[in-house]
Amino acid sequence: MKPVVKIGLIGAGFIGRAHGLAINAVNATFADLPARAVAHVLCDADGAKAATQAEAMGFATSTSDWKKAVEMADAVIIAVPSRDHAAIARYAFSLKKPVLCEKPVGLSAAEASALAKEAKAAGVVTAAGFTYLRAPMVAEARNIIASGKLGKPVHFYGRHFEDYLASPDAPFSWRLDRTFAGRCGALGDLGCHIISIARALCGPIASLSGNIALVHAERRTGGAGSPLRKVENEDVASAVVRFASGITGVIETSRIAHGRKMDLAFEVTCERGSISLHAERLNELDVYAAGDDGFRKVLINPSHPDYAAFLPAPGHGLGFNDLKTIELAGFLRGIAAGQSSYPDLGEAARISSLCEAIVSSSETRRWIDDPEAFHYV
């Protein structure tokens, strides 16, 4: 019999539900897992919501007390706003419980770094929820680059644009409040995803020059006529970057890009070709080799990482919830092996440092060297 890992899920919102669906799917999808996940306890500050979602997703029980949820679980998934990450994670560390924390981890790079160091000191397995790193076609792009078939990378371009705050009439939310979301706005919510991919494909970033802007400085707290509240972090950001390998690049993000629903995209130019992906077509990779007439479209198929566990047929495609299932499978393998799975809390701290370095570079109008350690404690 496989060992059982009773999962405690903290948070019953959109992203919490995605994790709940993954818990229910992971055992059947990845039959070769060394451990079996069990949906044990679902926690939310809204006890009624926790109970409703727990029943819908097959959790054994629910609670509004996150400490009880941590105590009842073998491993913990943290899917609540960033303000609450540190307290929950530290309590889990004290009980030697493995932790998968949603991005961005904590309220700052300093807090994320401290959590990574504390987890390592406690010998606790960790993982971080940079969902799109788990996409099979992102992994395939990484494999192609590593193979050397297209030569070494020479330039990276990446963006993550969405439009959930494009309208000036969109109301204020916790993501715009530094006490809940931290210093970074579009960077912390969206830009961290493309930064995580940039690092995975091209390696560490050695220096950068950033530029940010807040376009809608105030938003209504409710409907028409409700009070205005100051927005506390950026709507758009960009950075010119230089990787440690010498590769140059540009990274951009926006939460006010009209018409962009899930516009995460990248292109890596190599010595003898290019690779391009657009996440609204997450199951396609465009590959160009020097001498070809144009880009060749590669459809997802069972030869690509993790896809065969879902489907035997090429081109049928995966979605966001499937990526969370892949994420959970990696977490379970890490628990069984006693090793944190990539990306872990250390990687989350480096990504948060890059986000904050972009903000600081913009505010000070200067290049920043060694930005991955910008706020390490």
ABEGO torsion letter per residue (X at the ends): XBBBBBBBBBEABAAAAAAAAAAAAAAAABAABABBBBBABBBBABAAAAAAAAAAAGBABBBABAAAAAAABABBBBBBBAAAAAAAAAAAAAAGBBBBBBOBBEABAAAAAAAAAAAAAAGBBBBBBBAAAABAAAAAAAAAAAAGAAEBBABBBBBBBBAAAABAABBBBAAABAAAAEABBAAAAAAAAAAAAAAAAAEBBABBBBBBBBABABBBABBBGBBBBBBABBABBBBBBBBAAGBBBBBBBBAABBGBABBBBBBBBBAAEBBBBBAABAABBBBBBBGBABBBBBBBBAABBGAAAABABBGAEBBAAAAAAAAAAAAAAAAAAGBBBOBBAAAAAAAAAAAAAAAAAAAAGBBBBGAAAAABX
